[in-house]
Amino acid sequence: MTTVPQTRAIATPARDSLRTPLLFLGMGVLLVLTGFLMGANYALLVVNMGLVSAIMALGVNLQWGFAGLFNIGVMGFLALGGLAAVLIAMPPVTEAWAAGGLRILLGLLLGAATVVLLVLLRMRMAPSRRRMAVMIAVGIAGFVLFRRVIDPGIVAVEAVTPAATGYLGGLGLPVLLAWPAGGLLAAGAAWLIGKTALGLRSDYLAIATLGIAEIILAVLKNEDWLARGVKNVIGIPRPVPREIDLQRSPDFVEQAARFGLNAVDASKIWVNLLYMLLILAVLGLVLLLSQLALKSPWGRMVRAIRDNEVAAEAMGKDVTARHLQIFVLGSAVIGIAGAIMVTLDGQLTPGSYQPLRYTFLIWVMVIVGGSGNNWGAILGGLLIWWLWVIVAPLGQLVFGSLATMMPEGSFMAQRLADAGEQMRLLTMGVVLLLVLRFSPRGLIPER
């Protein structure tokens, strides 16, 4: 009677220890097959965005998997990371600064001073109608002064060659500095949000973070002086050589010929390989720090708060402070991923930030990979992004072939021709349902 429990105790750890490498091996096989079928350059593009998605998933996993914080404003922090790439790497527009840059800075300082003054009044004055009246008067006066100072500066800046610039530009620093700067910018926003929203119940926190993310995107789309709004910022500097420069290098062309490649294909592959190494370095660092945090006393305390806040508070733990810490850390990781993504694209397009792609899909990565497990978040990021990219062309191929079998111009033929793109949404839903049914804790569950 004792042999069965002993056999299970021995077999289960062995099976669990093999699950992670086998799943990553399977993911590697899928990526290699993608390279054989669609070309090495296409496969590397998929890998690079999959690695960026894995960093995003790690940030969400820190918040949800470690602390149970339901943040569905992921796209807002990604957009702030992308904004950092513009503010750090783009060259300053000297004409715009001369026209109204200092006036905008002065207006921003006045706005910040008004907020600080309101906070001090609330802290120093006793609750009363007098305090409320003073705060309302200060708020109105500060807002009016803020707008009177900053509005003429904005108009002057946006009038400077609006078709090409019409914004202040950045600092002109190396673009790699924008990656940690994106994390700092997102962390600062997360601290401000967390100070007000983390006291809310989980469902209200989700609504608050989604609303704040929409506010961030609205600012990016409408404040042209900041990052050109919906006109987009293009030509963001790169941390790797440009393909055209490599193609003009005789040494590079000679090396490419040795491997049987033309200069165009070889330059694209080389650039994507360099990007992959840079992103892998960032992912490895974030993973290492996340694993150390998970196994530390601080990590055990955070998970204990996640499992039972009442018991943690009874033992003297500051639940709100720990939630704020993990919320800021997770948002910083998401901001870094946002800066990397904009660097890969070479442009900031605020209109492309949609909840489906930059919030829902990231949550699917975390749930499918395994909430609370950092390796699971990485696997989920790679797998779900691969499915998101591959399913659409495969769906168009399959439905396009079926459409050719139908009478030309028929209703069904038109519907089938347009159905390929919808396969992405259907596939994500099916994958999520299958994982929740057969492996509710994810492909690599939390230990």
Buried (B, 14 or more C-beta within 10 A) or exposed (E): EEEEEEEEEEEEEEEEEEBBEEBBEEBEEBBEEBBEEBBBBBBBBBBBBBBBBBBBBBBBBBBBBBBBBBBBBBBBBBBBBBBBBBBBBBEEBEBBBEBBBEBBBBBBEBBEEBEEBBEEBEEEEEEEEEBEEBBEEBBEEBEEBBBEBBBBBBEBBBEBEEEEBBBBBBBEBEBBBBBBBBBBBBBBBBBEBBEEBBEBEEEEBBBBBBBBBBEBBEBBBEBBBBBBBEBEBEEBBBBBBEBEEBBEBEEBBEBBEEEEBEBBBBBBBBBBBBBBEBBBEBBEEBBEBBEEBBEEEBBEBBBBBBEEBEEBEEEEBEBBEBBBBBBBBBBBBBBBBBBBBBBBBBBBBBEBBEBEBBBBBBBBBBBBBBBBBBBBBBBBBBBBBBBBBBBBEEBBEBBBEBBEEBEEEEEEBEEBBEBBEEBBEEBBEEBBEEBEEEEEBBBBBBE
